[in-house]
Amino acid sequence: MKRRAFLGCLAGGFLAAPLAAQAQRKVYTVGTLGIGAPETTGHDWWEPFVESMRELNYVVGRNLILKRRTAAGREERLAGLARDLVEAKVDVIVTTGTRETRAAKEATASIPIVMTIVPDPVGLGLVSSLARPGGNVTGLTSLVPGLRQKYVELLKELAPSASRFAVIATSGNLGPGVLTELEAAAKRLGLGLSILPVRGPDEFDAALIQARKAGAAGVIAPADNITLEHRRAFVGVVQKHRVPAIYWAREYVVDGGLMTYSANLSDLRRRAATFVDRIFKGARPEDLPIEQPTEFELIINLKAAKALGLTIPPSLLQRADQVIE
């Protein structure tokens, strides 16, 4: 090899090494946006996501910066918090539910947004379709077709003599998709449904009073961030009125609720990390299909059943993934 060529290769090698090291040292910034609530204090909602990011070799303090924003239960703060993340020039915004995702989308049309538990992203206008989201929003939905009918079927199995159930959630989460499934399942089982929208925890008790007056022998709590954020208050009111209830997430049952059949929300948060990783590696959110839950769990709280004077059918207990004594 000629000396000039050799020196050129040598110089190229010296230049390439710092560039490669620089690429390896690239630090990414992820913003998380959740509405949060005083009741969730002490519970790290994002830990499954952070752990999954760590498994993908994104480590906080080394090559990952997390900018966490939570509205502490106050929806009116979401817009400002979303703008704050945009101004911080984060690489990706990861959101929890519908309102957080909408706030992020309204704040930016360019920064990728990865949602985790939005129940109906197409119906809510956040994406064009599950297969081709378009725009800057992708991620995961918390529901699959047919999941809501299970709420009716399982609650009827628990309360076989019931002729009416109440459905309680905020009005924004009682859309046509939710009600169509619930009403179809109720009709098939000869049940009536009382649809009772609430705006916040101050209306929980009034909704239960109305449900009891209407003759509801059980409560269905479909996907809804308000009842989730204030689940201890909601579960407490349901228990006070002594009606069995089925909830859309395990957190209710862990905090004293009777029963849930739901997607594993921790799994959805873990899977959000794979979307972030793909975006960091060059994928565009508009081309990343929305993913649905793959893990579901039936959980029954026997302590709550005892407080209600209920005997859980053995067939239901046998199918439970977890029984809380």
Secondary structure, 3 states (H helix, E strand, C coil): CCHHHHHHHHHHHHHHHHHHHHHHCCCEEEEEEECCCHHHCCCCCCHHHHHHHHHCCCCECCCEEEEEEECCCCHHHHHHHHHHHHHCCCCEEEECCHHHHHHHHHHCCCCCEEEEEECCCCCCCCCCCCCCCCCCEEEEECCCCCHHHHHHHHHHHHCCCCCEEEEEEEHHHCCHHHHHHHHHHHHHCCCEEEEEEECCHHHHHHHHHHHHHCCCCCEEECCCHHHHHCHHHHHHHHHHCCCCEEECCHHHHHCCCCEEEEECHHHHHHHHHHHHHHHHCCCCHHHCCCECCCCEEEEEEHHHHHHHCCCCCHHHHHHCCEEEC
